[in-house]
Amino acid sequence: MVLQIPGLTPSYTQHPIFPDMFTSAIVAAIIAIGLNLAMALLRRKTTNIEKMKTVMKETGEWRKKYTEAIKKRDKQLIEELKKKQSQMQKMSMEMQQQQMRPMMLYMIPSFMLWIFVFPAIFGQTVALSPIEIPYLTCSADNVKIDTPVQTTNSTSTELKQGPCKVPGQVFLWGWFLLVNFAFSGIIAKVTNTSIPTF
């Protein structure tokens, strides 16, 4: 919805700085890893990871005890655990707010990069995949749609060509997504910023 506002629609270049797929894939991967590292360092600076792990452990234990008490129908234990429920909810809420803080700080600059910088540097496709991944790579149908055919009786001299030239080309956002999935766990371990899950 936001990308439909005039001026905020990404303008993909037809002449990227890195015209070959290998170079563009490497450079885009390095940028994606750098952004992932920046997010991890920002999280480390703005979030108390150790406190978060402690809270996660406490709330997890409380939830487990509460579930077991309900299964056993231990009314006394249920009442005892219900007294701690508001405290556990408060701790969980504080933790979620801590997790949101670095995301909010990271989102605006990241959004600007995605709208104004990356499309101008890379174009719409940056890598070539040996396998087709739905929505992340160009399919044979995308190639047909994006490759115009000049007919002999056509009066139009300008033919619009899309980004897909061969099946398996990876879209810019798809490549960033794949690289982020591949490296986020490693970066979280290296920077010691692994966020425990509920």
N, C-alpha and C positions, 0 to 999 in steps of 0.2 A: 504494500500500500504506500509506504513512504517513498519507495523508488519510483512511483508514478508522478511525484511532484516534479515539475520542470526544474532542471538544473541538478536534480539528485539521481537522475537515471545514468548508470554507468555508460560511458562512451568508449566502446572497445575500438582500439586502433586496428586498422587494416595492415599497418606496417610496423610490427613489433620490433623493439630494440634487439631482441634475441630471435632471429628468424628461424633458426633450426630448433627442433623439438628437444634435442638432448640438452643443449645449453639452457633453454628456457625452463626445462624440468628441474635441472640442478639448481639454478638461481632461485626459482620459485620455492623449491624444497628448503634451501638455506634460509630464505625469508620466513617461511612457515615455521621452521625450527626456532629461528630467532624470536619470532612473535610468541611462540609457545614458552620459550625460556623467559621472555620478558613478563609474561603473565604469571609464571611460577615465582619469579623473584618479587613481583608486586604482591602476590598472595602471601609470600613469606614475610614481607615488610608490614602488611596490614592485618594479618591474621595470626592469632595465637594458636599455632598448630598443636602444641602439647596439651593446652587446655581443651581444645576441640576433641582430641583423642580421648581425654579423660571423660569428658561429657558424653561422648559416643559410647564409651564402655559402660558408664553408669546407667544411661538411658536404655541401652541394650539389655543389661542385666535386669533392670526394673521391668522392662517389657516381657522378658522371658519368665520372670517370677509371676507376673500378673497373669500371663497366659496359662501357666501351669496351675495357678490358684483357681482360675475359672474352670479349667478342665477337671480339677479335683473337687470343685464346688466347696472350697474351703472359705466359708463366709468371713471368718475372723481375719484370715490373711488378706482376703480381697479388700475388706474395710481398711486394714492397716496400709495396704499398698495404695488405695485410693487417696489416702491423706497426702501421699507423696506425688500424686499425679500432677497437681498444678505446678509444683516445683520442677518436675521433669519437663513439662510443657514449656515452662519459662526458660529453662536451660536450652532446650532444643531451639526455641525461637531466637535466643541470643546467638546461638551457633549459626543458624541460617542467615541472620543479619550480617555476621562476620564474613560468611562465605560470599554474600552479595556485594560487599564493599569493593573488593578488587575488581569484580566483574563490571561494576558501574564505572570505575575509573578507566578500565581498559576498553570498554565498548565504543565510546565516542571517537577516540583516535583511530581505532580499528575500522569503524564504519567509514570514516573519511578516507582511509587508505583504500578500502574496497570500492569506493565510488569514484575517487578522483585519480589515484596513483596506479594501482595494479592494472586496471583496464587499459590505461595509456601505455604501460610498459610491455605487457604480455599479450594483449589481445584476448580472444575468448578461449582458445585452446593452447595448452602448454606442454603436453606430454603425449606419448603414444603407448597404449596398453595392448599387450598381446591377447587379452580377453576383453569382451564387451561387458561393461558393468552398467546395468540399467540406471539411467538418469545422470551418471557421472561421466560416461563416455559417449562419443558419437556412434550411433547405430547405422546400419545400412540404409534405413529409412531416412535418417537425418541427412546422410550424404546425398540421397536422391533429391530431397527437398532443397538442400542448400546449394546444389550444383544446377544452375539454370541451363536449359537447353535452348539454343537459338534456332527458331524455326525460320524457314525460307520466306514465309509471307509476313513475318513480324516486322512492324514499323518502328518498334522501340529499339534504340541503340544501346540504352543503358540497362544492363542486367544486374540485378542485385544478387550477390553471392553470399551465402552464409558461411559460418566458421568451419563447418564439417567438410573436410575434403576426402578423408579416408575413415572407414570404420575403426573404432578403437582410440581415436583422438580423445584425450581427457580434457574436460572443461576446466578452466582456471580454478573455480571454486571447488570442483571435485578433487583436483590434485591437492589443494590445500587441506581439504577434509581428510584425504587418505594419509597425507604426511602427518597431520596432527594426530590421527588415530595411532599411527605407527610409532610416533616418538613421545607422546604425552606421558605414558607410563615411565619411560626411561628418564625423561626430564624430571618428573615428580620424584623419582628415587634419588637421582643425582643431587637435586636441590633440597631434598628432604621436605617436600611439600605435599606428600600424598594425603589427600583428604579422605578420611574414613567415611563410609557410607552408612546410612541408617539401617 
